C-alpha cells in the first residue's frame, strides 16, 4: 500500500512510519517546510494549502497532527492552539482525500472524548462526555465528516496516554520514579487510560490494513487501571518505592485546568472494536507495558 502520514515527526508518527515501511508499505510524509526528498510532500494546513494531486494513488492517509495537550499550561491561547492544530489539518485532509480519491482516512482523536466516566466502563458506542478535551475530540472527529459523507472509510483513533521508553509522558515520569519520587496523584481512584507505543503503532497499522474497520476505535490497553494501580506498577518497574501522595488541590494549583481533565478525571475505556476484529495486544497489562518502558 501507499500510505501518506501527517504528523510523522512526533513520537507516534516516527514509530508508525518505521513500522509501515518494515511491513513493506510505501510511505510519504506531509511536512510544513520545503520537501527535502522524494518521500516528502509540502503542505500548510494553517493556510489551507495542499496539492491534492500529491495524494493521487494513495491507499490511506493517516493524520496524527496536534500539539501536545500537556506540553504547556492551558492559557486561552494554548487551548485555541490545541483546537486549531487538530481541526484545521483534519478539515483540509478530509476534503483532499475526497478530491484525490483516497479510500481511507485514519484520523487521530483522544480517549478523553468520553470525559470522566468514574467507574462506568465505556466502549466506542458511548456518547461524548463533558469538558474541554471531550469537546475538542468531538469537533476533531466532526472535521472528518466531509470524507465520511463522500464514501471514504474514516477511522477515528481515540488514543489513551502512550507509554514509550523514547519520550512523551514517560520521559518525565521515569526519572522521578527512578529517584524514588513517584507517588499517587489525588485519591488514586481515578482511571488512567494507557497503551504501549508498540501496541499504539500496531493498532494503527491494523486499522490501515483492515478495510472492515471504520468509525471510532479505542486505542487503549485491554486492562484499565486506576492511578493508584499505575503508581504501584511504576514503582515495581523502576525497582523503587513510590509512597508519596500528591493532593489533588496541589496538582490543580501547579498545572491548572489540564489536571482536572486529564490527570484527576479520566474515562474507564475498553478497546471493544479492536478486540472484535481480532487484534491481539503485545502488552496486555500495565505491568507488561511498564516492564518494557521503564525496565
Number of C-alpha atoms within 10 A of each C-alpha: 16 18 23 24 25 24 21 22 17 16 15 19 20 14 17 25 23 14 17 20 14 10 11 10 14 16 20 22 23 22 18 15 11 10 14 10 9 8 12 19 22 17 20 15 19 12 10 13 12 18 14 17 12 16 24 15 14 20 19 25 28 25 25 22 22 21 17 12 16 14 10 12 16 18 11 8 9 15 17 12 17 18 20 18 17 25 23 18 26 28 20 21 27 25 17 22 25 21 15 16 19 22 19 27 28 23 27 24 29 22 27 30 28 26 23 22 18 13 14 9 12 17 17 19 10 11 13 15 18 15 15 17 23 22 18 22 26 19 17 26 26 14 22 24 17 18 24 19 11 15 13 21 20 25 25 24 26 23 22 23 22 23 24 21 16 11 14 18 15 18 15 10 15 23 14 15 22 18 13 17 17 24 22 21 21 20 14 22 17 23 25 24 28 25 26 28 22 21 23 25 23 20 22 23 18 17 24 24 14 11 12 9 19 20 15 19 27 24 31 28 27 22 16 23 21 18 24 20 19 22 23 19 21 28 23 18 21 23 15 16 18 22 13 13 15 14 13 18 13 13 18 16 10 11 15 15 16 20 21 17 18 21 21 22 22 25 26 25 31 22 21 18 19 20 12 9 13 9 16 13 19 13 20 16 18 22 17 14 25 24 15 16 22 22 13
